[in-house]
Amino acid sequence: MVKAVVGEETQLKSIEDRLSQSRFPVQVGLVIGKISSPLERGFVFDLVPTPPNDAGEPASSLLETVKDEKKKGPKPKSQAADSPSLFIDDDWVAEHARQVARMLVGGMKVVGIYIWVTNDVFKNSTIMLSQSIKGVAEATPLLQTDREERLLIHISYSPIRWTCRSCTWTSNTTSSSLQPCDFKMGRVLTSLQTFKCTYNFNLRLLVCHESASNLQTLSDILCQGISHHAKELKDAKAVIDGNLVVNDEPCTLDGVHEVELLLPFMKDTYAEACSRKDALGVLVFSGSVCAFAYLNSKEAISQAVSDIKGDIITSLQSRLDIICDEAYGDVWPKDDISPEASDGTSTDKPVSQLVLHLLRKECSLSFPRRVFVPWLAGTYICDYLQPSETLEVLNDHCVELMSMEAPAIASTILEPEIEAAPSLVTKSFWDVANPFHSASSLPLEKSGGHAREENGKESTKSNNVNVKAAIFFLLLSILVGFVLYVVRRSR
């Protein structure tokens, strides 16, 4: 449980000045930082206001209470006579948190919400604020323990005062508790250690018969594959700056630390697919992921390794989410879907919902590539670009989601995945049954049976020629050997 929270003084003081000058009666937003369970401390890097929704309405507002003159008797002491009620659009705040979480790297999380409101309104709104925190937690799970913990920062005005509470609950309970914790400002960002990793991966995921698996769509198979790989990656050994990580001490050296992950030997899924009768194909998901992680100087170095691994999996999952969020479009060629798919599978569906066992041709899809944008005190946040997008789209994302200025110089943006961004390729049944045969040469139409038959005949003829040639050379070698043996005996 968090007992003390330290906020970045430079950034939070700037936010305090902005809020006091804006004269907003209320504002809600996200707390970006990190919660360290071993240290029982929280670190706050920045506060990001939630933008207005699509209708232009603010995410929070004050509602005047309706006075009922017929009611008599004294009013409760917990509620002021003219105190308005607080309204928060929980769904919109949670959606903002989900999109911001994609832009954060290892060691940076959406750890809660903040509220700028008077002290009286805050006291009467703790239940609503707890619900808002839970919505944010569900949209941005930390994936560490069954126990959830988030921060609630209250900035009151007249006079201005900062307070912080820890909201905790478990996965099997619905009730939560708000506990006060010490809050102070100090230097947080400048003391962070930077870790960088370039991780190459090659996942081979099976596409099985409909009766053999409930996972049929591209999204389902990839989601399960990433989840399984996360478990494998958890046991990987780490090499930092050329040294194998064997102890759990804090890192004291400055600079960017290079991390290399060593995975244990895994079984060959491609070979397994060739031996399985229920396999229709293989989904090859491969590429390179550039990951960053930021570690507090008091944290153990094992936490940096854990954050790097988490950043890799989160990055893969974020790219899949972006594909799933895409509207209906022509990302995959229409002729890649067999005419036999008359059971509701059509090309007007999103790519993520394509039923893979109906594909009859090798297909490929490029995933969004990750780019890194300078943020605060030399740190980076990230964003994802589709193959057809340029760096111009980063400006809108940074301004709207992170409430920051657009990158003034494009050269400061890092593009380490420009040549090796993740991509996937489907290998059809024919590739699984015969890896030496090219799936792209197979016909798609129902009337292609004759073409398959011709290909089969040609393949049979070729195999017969190869067998005859092998027998001929075998007999020839035996004959030559016999002649040499006779010549030597005659001498």
Secondary structure as UniProt FT lines:
FT   STRAND          4..8
FT   HELIX           9..22
FT   STRAND          27..36
FT   TURN            37..40
FT   STRAND          41..49
FT   TURN            54..55
FT   STRAND          60..63
FT   TURN            69..70
FT   TURN            77..78
FT   TURN            81..82
FT   STRAND          85..88
FT   HELIX           90..102
FT   STRAND          109..116
FT   HELIX           119..123
FT   TURN            124..125
FT   HELIX           126..139
FT   STRAND          147..156
FT   TURN            157..160
FT   STRAND          161..170
FT   TURN            171..172
FT   STRAND          177..186
FT   HELIX           189..191
FT   STRAND          193..208
FT   TURN            210..212
FT   HELIX           218..234
FT   STRAND          237..240
FT   TURN            241..242
FT   STRAND          243..244
FT   STRAND          256..262
FT   HELIX           269..275
FT   TURN            277..278
FT   STRAND          279..295
FT   TURN            297..298
FT   HELIX           301..325
FT   HELIX           334..336
FT   TURN            339..340
FT   TURN            347..348
FT   HELIX           351..353
FT   HELIX           356..358
FT   STRAND          363..366
FT   STRAND          369..374
FT   TURN            377..378
FT   STRAND          380..385
FT   TURN            387..388
FT   TURN            391..392
FT   HELIX           393..402
FT   HELIX           410..412
FT   TURN            416..420
FT   STRAND          423..427
FT   HELIX           429..433
FT   TURN            435..436
FT   HELIX           439..441
FT   HELIX           446..448
FT   HELIX           449..490
//
